[in-house]
Amino acid sequence: MALFNRFEAIACDSLSAVSLLALFVAASIQEIRSGHPATAWELVRAVR
């Protein structure tokens, strides 16, 4: 059971890291397109 919990924790950490990376990439693309840093609402629209 402990081994399964460890794998689950690793999977969650990896998923959150990928999510943060995707958010960073979306923010960078949005900033390049618009010429100004992206707002939170622009990021939500870009990720969807």
mmJSON file of the N, C-alpha and C atoms, coordinates in Angstrom:
{"data_MODEL":{"atom_site":{
"group_PDB":["ATOM","ATOM","ATOM","ATOM","ATOM","ATOM","ATOM","ATOM","ATOM","ATOM","ATOM","ATOM","ATOM","ATOM","ATOM","ATOM","ATOM","ATOM","ATOM","ATOM","ATOM","ATOM","ATOM","ATOM","ATOM","ATOM","ATOM","ATOM","ATOM","ATOM","ATOM","ATOM","ATOM","ATOM","ATOM","ATOM","ATOM","ATOM","ATOM","ATOM","ATOM","ATOM","ATOM","ATOM","ATOM","ATOM","ATOM","ATOM","ATOM","ATOM","ATOM","ATOM","ATOM","ATOM","ATOM","ATOM","ATOM","ATOM","ATOM","ATOM","ATOM","ATOM","ATOM","ATOM","ATOM","ATOM","ATOM","ATOM","ATOM","ATOM","ATOM","ATOM","ATOM","ATOM","ATOM","ATOM","ATOM","ATOM","ATOM","ATOM","ATOM","ATOM","ATOM","ATOM","ATOM","ATOM","ATOM","ATOM","ATOM","ATOM","ATOM","ATOM","ATOM","ATOM","ATOM","ATOM","ATOM","ATOM","ATOM","ATOM","ATOM","ATOM","ATOM","ATOM","ATOM","ATOM","ATOM","ATOM","ATOM","ATOM","ATOM","ATOM","ATOM","ATOM","ATOM","ATOM","ATOM","ATOM","ATOM","ATOM","ATOM","ATOM","ATOM","ATOM","ATOM","ATOM","ATOM","ATOM","ATOM","ATOM","ATOM","ATOM","ATOM","ATOM","ATOM","ATOM","ATOM","ATOM","ATOM","ATOM","ATOM","ATOM","ATOM","ATOM"],
"id":[1,2,3,4,5,6,7,8,9,10,11,12,13,14,15,16,17,18,19,20,21,22,23,24,25,26,27,28,29,30,31,32,33,34,35,36,37,38,39,40,41,42,43,44,45,46,47,48,49,50,51,52,53,54,55,56,57,58,59,60,61,62,63,64,65,66,67,68,69,70,71,72,73,74,75,76,77,78,79,80,81,82,83,84,85,86,87,88,89,90,91,92,93,94,95,96,97,98,99,100,101,102,103,104,105,106,107,108,109,110,111,112,113,114,115,116,117,118,119,120,121,122,123,124,125,126,127,128,129,130,131,132,133,134,135,136,137,138,139,140,141,142,143,144],
"type_symbol":["N","C","C","N","C","C","N","C","C","N","C","C","N","C","C","N","C","C","N","C","C","N","C","C","N","C","C","N","C","C","N","C","C","N","C","C","N","C","C","N","C","C","N","C","C","N","C","C","N","C","C","N","C","C","N","C","C","N","C","C","N","C","C","N","C","C","N","C","C","N","C","C","N","C","C","N","C","C","N","C","C","N","C","C","N","C","C","N","C","C","N","C","C","N","C","C","N","C","C","N","C","C","N","C","C","N","C","C","N","C","C","N","C","C","N","C","C","N","C","C","N","C","C","N","C","C","N","C","C","N","C","C","N","C","C","N","C","C","N","C","C","N","C","C"],
"label_atom_id":["N","CA","C","N","CA","C","N","CA","C","N","CA","C","N","CA","C","N","CA","C","N","CA","C","N","CA","C","N","CA","C","N","CA","C","N","CA","C","N","CA","C","N","CA","C","N","CA","C","N","CA","C","N","CA","C","N","CA","C","N","CA","C","N","CA","C","N","CA","C","N","CA","C","N","CA","C","N","CA","C","N","CA","C","N","CA","C","N","CA","C","N","CA","C","N","CA","C","N","CA","C","N","CA","C","N","CA","C","N","CA","C","N","CA","C","N","CA","C","N","CA","C","N","CA","C","N","CA","C","N","CA","C","N","CA","C","N","CA","C","N","CA","C","N","CA","C","N","CA","C","N","CA","C","N","CA","C","N","CA","C","N","CA","C","N","CA","C"],
"label_alt_id":[null,null,null,null,null,null,null,null,null,null,null,null,null,null,null,null,null,null,null,null,null,null,null,null,null,null,null,null,null,null,null,null,null,null,null,null,null,null,null,null,null,null,null,null,null,null,null,null,null,null,null,null,null,null,null,null,null,null,null,null,null,null,null,null,null,null,null,null,null,null,null,null,null,null,null,null,null,null,null,null,null,null,null,null,null,null,null,null,null,null,null,null,null,null,null,null,null,null,null,null,null,null,null,null,null,null,null,null,null,null,null,null,null,null,null,null,null,null,null,null,null,null,null,null,null,null,null,null,null,null,null,null,null,null,null,null,null,null,null,null,null,null,null,null],
"label_comp_id":["MET","MET","MET","ALA","ALA","ALA","LEU","LEU","LEU","PHE","PHE","PHE","ASN","ASN","ASN","ARG","ARG","ARG","PHE","PHE","PHE","GLU","GLU","GLU","ALA","ALA","ALA","ILE","ILE","ILE","ALA","ALA","ALA","CYS","CYS","CYS","ASP","ASP","ASP","SER","SER","SER","LEU","LEU","LEU","SER","SER","SER","ALA","ALA","ALA","VAL","VAL","VAL","SER","SER","SER","LEU","LEU","LEU","LEU","LEU","LEU","ALA","ALA","ALA","LEU","LEU","LEU","PHE","PHE","PHE","VAL","VAL","VAL","ALA","ALA","ALA","ALA","ALA","ALA","SER","SER","SER","ILE","ILE","ILE","GLN","GLN","GLN","GLU","GLU","GLU","ILE","ILE","ILE","ARG","ARG","ARG","SER","SER","SER","GLY","GLY","GLY","HIS","HIS","HIS","PRO","PRO","PRO","ALA","ALA","ALA","THR","THR","THR","ALA","ALA","ALA","TRP","TRP","TRP","GLU","GLU","GLU","LEU","LEU","LEU","VAL","VAL","VAL","ARG","ARG","ARG","ALA","ALA","ALA","VAL","VAL","VAL","ARG","ARG","ARG"],
"label_asym_id":["A","A","A","A","A","A","A","A","A","A","A","A","A","A","A","A","A","A","A","A","A","A","A","A","A","A","A","A","A","A","A","A","A","A","A","A","A","A","A","A","A","A","A","A","A","A","A","A","A","A","A","A","A","A","A","A","A","A","A","A","A","A","A","A","A","A","A","A","A","A","A","A","A","A","A","A","A","A","A","A","A","A","A","A","A","A","A","A","A","A","A","A","A","A","A","A","A","A","A","A","A","A","A","A","A","A","A","A","A","A","A","A","A","A","A","A","A","A","A","A","A","A","A","A","A","A","A","A","A","A","A","A","A","A","A","A","A","A","A","A","A","A","A","A"],
"label_entity_id":["1","1","1","1","1","1","1","1","1","1","1","1","1","1","1","1","1","1","1","1","1","1","1","1","1","1","1","1","1","1","1","1","1","1","1","1","1","1","1","1","1","1","1","1","1","1","1","1","1","1","1","1","1","1","1","1","1","1","1","1","1","1","1","1","1","1","1","1","1","1","1","1","1","1","1","1","1","1","1","1","1","1","1","1","1","1","1","1","1","1","1","1","1","1","1","1","1","1","1","1","1","1","1","1","1","1","1","1","1","1","1","1","1","1","1","1","1","1","1","1","1","1","1","1","1","1","1","1","1","1","1","1","1","1","1","1","1","1","1","1","1","1","1","1"],
"label_seq_id":[1,1,1,2,2,2,3,3,3,4,4,4,5,5,5,6,6,6,7,7,7,8,8,8,9,9,9,10,10,10,11,11,11,12,12,12,13,13,13,14,14,14,15,15,15,16,16,16,17,17,17,18,18,18,19,19,19,20,20,20,21,21,21,22,22,22,23,23,23,24,24,24,25,25,25,26,26,26,27,27,27,28,28,28,29,29,29,30,30,30,31,31,31,32,32,32,33,33,33,34,34,34,35,35,35,36,36,36,37,37,37,38,38,38,39,39,39,40,40,40,41,41,41,42,42,42,43,43,43,44,44,44,45,45,45,46,46,46,47,47,47,48,48,48],
"pdbx_PDB_ins_code":[null,null,null,null,null,null,null,null,null,null,null,null,null,null,null,null,null,null,null,null,null,null,null,null,null,null,null,null,null,null,null,null,null,null,null,null,null,null,null,null,null,null,null,null,null,null,null,null,null,null,null,null,null,null,null,null,null,null,null,null,null,null,null,null,null,null,null,null,null,null,null,null,null,null,null,null,null,null,null,null,null,null,null,null,null,null,null,null,null,null,null,null,null,null,null,null,null,null,null,null,null,null,null,null,null,null,null,null,null,null,null,null,null,null,null,null,null,null,null,null,null,null,null,null,null,null,null,null,null,null,null,null,null,null,null,null,null,null,null,null,null,null,null,null],
"Cartn_x":[0.825,0.0,0.869,1.947,2.827,3.478,3.801,4.413,3.45,2.181,1.175,1.032,1.018,0.894,2.081,3.251,4.442,4.321,3.882,3.706,2.63,1.576,0.503,1.022,1.852,2.424,3.337,4.128,5.019,4.199,3.133,2.282,1.635,1.174,0.552,1.57,2.792,3.834,4.185,4.264,4.582,3.477,2.244,1.112,1.089,1.352,1.347,2.522,3.659,4.801,4.489,3.841,3.456,2.437,1.514,0.513,1.169,2.119,2.815,3.629,4.247,5.01,4.094,2.935,1.973,1.491,1.27,0.832,1.922,3.176,4.292,4.421,4.288,4.374,3.232,2.019,0.869,1.092,1.651,1.919,2.955,3.978,5.017,4.461,3.661,3.067,2.139,1.329,0.391,1.137,2.244,3.021,3.668,4.146,4.757,3.708,2.52,1.449,0.98,0.732,0.096,1.096,2.323,3.318,3.311,2.447,2.431,2.204,2.59,2.386,0.916,0.683,-0.688,-1.363,-2.638,-3.43,-3.901,-4.402,-4.89,-6.019,-6.906,-8.032,-7.538,-6.535,-5.973,-5.344,-4.706,-4.107,-5.166,-6.249,-7.335,-7.885,-8.085,-8.595,-7.583,-6.296,-5.261,-5.139,-5.263,-5.115,-6.314,-7.496,-8.691,-8.59],
"Cartn_y":[-1.195,0.0,1.259,1.239,2.406,2.662,1.582,1.73,2.397,2.001,2.615,4.102,4.448,5.851,6.669,6.067,6.771,7.043,6.046,6.247,7.288,7.263,8.237,9.651,9.817,11.128,11.598,10.687,11.046,11.457,10.717,11.043,12.412,12.718,14.022,15.142,14.93,15.942,16.174,15.095,15.225,15.964,15.641,16.294,17.777,18.139,19.551,20.27,19.594,20.205,20.45,19.494,19.659,20.786,20.871,21.936,23.305,23.427,24.701,25.05,24.051,24.293,24.762,24.131,24.542,25.962,26.308,27.66,28.676,28.337,29.226,29.43,28.35,28.445,29.298,29.088,29.889,31.358,31.644,33.034,33.656,32.902,33.416,33.708,32.786,32.978,34.182,34.308,35.42,36.75,36.773,38.006,38.378,37.396,37.666,38.202,37.607,38.041,39.457,39.742,41.009,42.116,41.769,42.778,43.223,42.657,42.972,41.683,41.652,40.433,40.032,38.749,38.236,38.4,38.725,38.745,37.322,37.114,35.783,35.338,36.25,35.896,35.484,36.181,35.811,34.421,34.096,32.766,31.685,31.944,30.958,30.711,31.765,31.604,30.886,31.15,30.517,29.028,28.656,27.245,26.436,27.034,26.316,26.125],
"Cartn_z":[0.0,0.0,0.0,0.759,0.817,-0.54,-1.249,-2.566,-3.538,-3.488,-4.353,-4.037,-2.756,-2.367,-2.857,-2.848,-3.326,-4.828,-5.603,-7.039,-7.322,-6.52,-6.695,-6.444,-5.429,-5.117,-6.242,-6.794,-7.905,-9.121,-9.41,-10.558,-10.378,-9.175,-8.92,-9.065,-8.56,-8.687,-10.149,-10.928,-12.346,-13.083,-12.745,-13.395,-13.071,-11.828,-11.469,-12.125,-12.267,-12.939,-14.41,-15.054,-16.458,-16.597,-15.655,-15.691,-15.561,-14.645,-14.475,-15.713,-16.321,-17.541,-18.664,-18.802,-19.827,-19.576,-18.324,-17.982,-18.313,-18.031,-18.345,-19.855,-20.613,-22.077,-22.617,-22.093,-22.526,-22.205,-21.037,-20.653,-21.58,-21.929,-22.822,-24.205,-24.734,-26.058,-26.052,-25.012,-24.918,-24.836,-24.107,-23.976,-25.308,-26.038,-27.344,-28.314,-28.303,-29.21,-28.919,-27.637,-27.293,-26.985,-26.685,-26.378,-24.926,-24.119,-22.685,-21.909,-20.64,-19.847,-19.796,-19.827,-19.862,-18.504,-18.548,-17.317,-17.022,-15.829,-15.45,-16.375,-16.737,-17.604,-18.992,-19.517,-20.82,-20.762,-19.642,-19.502,-19.462,-18.758,-18.696,-20.09,-20.857,-22.225,-23.105,-22.932,-23.757,-23.452,-22.189,-21.81,-22.261,-22.243,-22.685,-24.163],
"occupancy":[1.0,1.0,1.0,1.0,1.0,1.0,1.0,1.0,1.0,1.0,1.0,1.0,1.0,1.0,1.0,1.0,1.0,1.0,1.0,1.0,1.0,1.0,1.0,1.0,1.0,1.0,1.0,1.0,1.0,1.0,1.0,1.0,1.0,1.0,1.0,1.0,1.0,1.0,1.0,1.0,1.0,1.0,1.0,1.0,1.0,1.0,1.0,1.0,1.0,1.0,1.0,1.0,1.0,1.0,1.0,1.0,1.0,1.0,1.0,1.0,1.0,1.0,1.0,1.0,1.0,1.0,1.0,1.0,1.0,1.0,1.0,1.0,1.0,1.0,1.0,1.0,1.0,1.0,1.0,1.0,1.0,1.0,1.0,1.0,1.0,1.0,1.0,1.0,1.0,1.0,1.0,1.0,1.0,1.0,1.0,1.0,1.0,1.0,1.0,1.0,1.0,1.0,1.0,1.0,1.0,1.0,1.0,1.0,1.0,1.0,1.0,1.0,1.0,1.0,1.0,1.0,1.0,1.0,1.0,1.0,1.0,1.0,1.0,1.0,1.0,1.0,1.0,1.0,1.0,1.0,1.0,1.0,1.0,1.0,1.0,1.0,1.0,1.0,1.0,1.0,1.0,1.0,1.0,1.0],
"B_iso_or_equiv":[0.0,0.0,0.0,0.0,0.0,0.0,0.0,0.0,0.0,0.0,0.0,0.0,0.0,0.0,0.0,0.0,0.0,0.0,0.0,0.0,0.0,0.0,0.0,0.0,0.0,0.0,0.0,0.0,0.0,0.0,0.0,0.0,0.0,0.0,0.0,0.0,0.0,0.0,0.0,0.0,0.0,0.0,0.0,0.0,0.0,0.0,0.0,0.0,0.0,0.0,0.0,0.0,0.0,0.0,0.0,0.0,0.0,0.0,0.0,0.0,0.0,0.0,0.0,0.0,0.0,0.0,0.0,0.0,0.0,0.0,0.0,0.0,0.0,0.0,0.0,0.0,0.0,0.0,0.0,0.0,0.0,0.0,0.0,0.0,0.0,0.0,0.0,0.0,0.0,0.0,0.0,0.0,0.0,0.0,0.0,0.0,0.0,0.0,0.0,0.0,0.0,0.0,0.0,0.0,0.0,0.0,0.0,0.0,0.0,0.0,0.0,0.0,0.0,0.0,0.0,0.0,0.0,0.0,0.0,0.0,0.0,0.0,0.0,0.0,0.0,0.0,0.0,0.0,0.0,0.0,0.0,0.0,0.0,0.0,0.0,0.0,0.0,0.0,0.0,0.0,0.0,0.0,0.0,0.0],
"pdbx_formal_charge":[null,null,null,null,null,null,null,null,null,null,null,null,null,null,null,null,null,null,null,null,null,null,null,null,null,null,null,null,null,null,null,null,null,null,null,null,null,null,null,null,null,null,null,null,null,null,null,null,null,null,null,null,null,null,null,null,null,null,null,null,null,null,null,null,null,null,null,null,null,null,null,null,null,null,null,null,null,null,null,null,null,null,null,null,null,null,null,null,null,null,null,null,null,null,null,null,null,null,null,null,null,null,null,null,null,null,null,null,null,null,null,null,null,null,null,null,null,null,null,null,null,null,null,null,null,null,null,null,null,null,null,null,null,null,null,null,null,null,null,null,null,null,null,null],
"auth_seq_id":[1,1,1,2,2,2,3,3,3,4,4,4,5,5,5,6,6,6,7,7,7,8,8,8,9,9,9,10,10,10,11,11,11,12,12,12,13,13,13,14,14,14,15,15,15,16,16,16,17,17,17,18,18,18,19,19,19,20,20,20,21,21,21,22,22,22,23,23,23,24,24,24,25,25,25,26,26,26,27,27,27,28,28,28,29,29,29,30,30,30,31,31,31,32,32,32,33,33,33,34,34,34,35,35,35,36,36,36,37,37,37,38,38,38,39,39,39,40,40,40,41,41,41,42,42,42,43,43,43,44,44,44,45,45,45,46,46,46,47,47,47,48,48,48],
"auth_comp_id":["MET","MET","MET","ALA","ALA","ALA","LEU","LEU","LEU","PHE","PHE","PHE","ASN","ASN","ASN","ARG","ARG","ARG","PHE","PHE","PHE","GLU","GLU","GLU","ALA","ALA","ALA","ILE","ILE","ILE","ALA","ALA","ALA","CYS","CYS","CYS","ASP","ASP","ASP","SER","SER","SER","LEU","LEU","LEU","SER","SER","SER","ALA","ALA","ALA","VAL","VAL","VAL","SER","SER","SER","LEU","LEU","LEU","LEU","LEU","LEU","ALA","ALA","ALA","LEU","LEU","LEU","PHE","PHE","PHE","VAL","VAL","VAL","ALA","ALA","ALA","ALA","ALA","ALA","SER","SER","SER","ILE","ILE","ILE","GLN","GLN","GLN","GLU","GLU","GLU","ILE","ILE","ILE","ARG","ARG","ARG","SER","SER","SER","GLY","GLY","GLY","HIS","HIS","HIS","PRO","PRO","PRO","ALA","ALA","ALA","THR","THR","THR","ALA","ALA","ALA","TRP","TRP","TRP","GLU","GLU","GLU","LEU","LEU","LEU","VAL","VAL","VAL","ARG","ARG","ARG","ALA","ALA","ALA","VAL","VAL","VAL","ARG","ARG","ARG"],
"auth_asym_id":["A","A","A","A","A","A","A","A","A","A","A","A","A","A","A","A","A","A","A","A","A","A","A","A","A","A","A","A","A","A","A","A","A","A","A","A","A","A","A","A","A","A","A","A","A","A","A","A","A","A","A","A","A","A","A","A","A","A","A","A","A","A","A","A","A","A","A","A","A","A","A","A","A","A","A","A","A","A","A","A","A","A","A","A","A","A","A","A","A","A","A","A","A","A","A","A","A","A","A","A","A","A","A","A","A","A","A","A","A","A","A","A","A","A","A","A","A","A","A","A","A","A","A","A","A","A","A","A","A","A","A","A","A","A","A","A","A","A","A","A","A","A","A","A"],
"auth_atom_id":["N","CA","C","N","CA","C","N","CA","C","N","CA","C","N","CA","C","N","CA","C","N","CA","C","N","CA","C","N","CA","C","N","CA","C","N","CA","C","N","CA","C","N","CA","C","N","CA","C","N","CA","C","N","CA","C","N","CA","C","N","CA","C","N","CA","C","N","CA","C","N","CA","C","N","CA","C","N","CA","C","N","CA","C","N","CA","C","N","CA","C","N","CA","C","N","CA","C","N","CA","C","N","CA","C","N","CA","C","N","CA","C","N","CA","C","N","CA","C","N","CA","C","N","CA","C","N","CA","C","N","CA","C","N","CA","C","N","CA","C","N","CA","C","N","CA","C","N","CA","C","N","CA","C","N","CA","C","N","CA","C","N","CA","C","N","CA","C"],
"pdbx_PDB_model_num":[1,1,1,1,1,1,1,1,1,1,1,1,1,1,1,1,1,1,1,1,1,1,1,1,1,1,1,1,1,1,1,1,1,1,1,1,1,1,1,1,1,1,1,1,1,1,1,1,1,1,1,1,1,1,1,1,1,1,1,1,1,1,1,1,1,1,1,1,1,1,1,1,1,1,1,1,1,1,1,1,1,1,1,1,1,1,1,1,1,1,1,1,1,1,1,1,1,1,1,1,1,1,1,1,1,1,1,1,1,1,1,1,1,1,1,1,1,1,1,1,1,1,1,1,1,1,1,1,1,1,1,1,1,1,1,1,1,1,1,1,1,1,1,1]
}}}
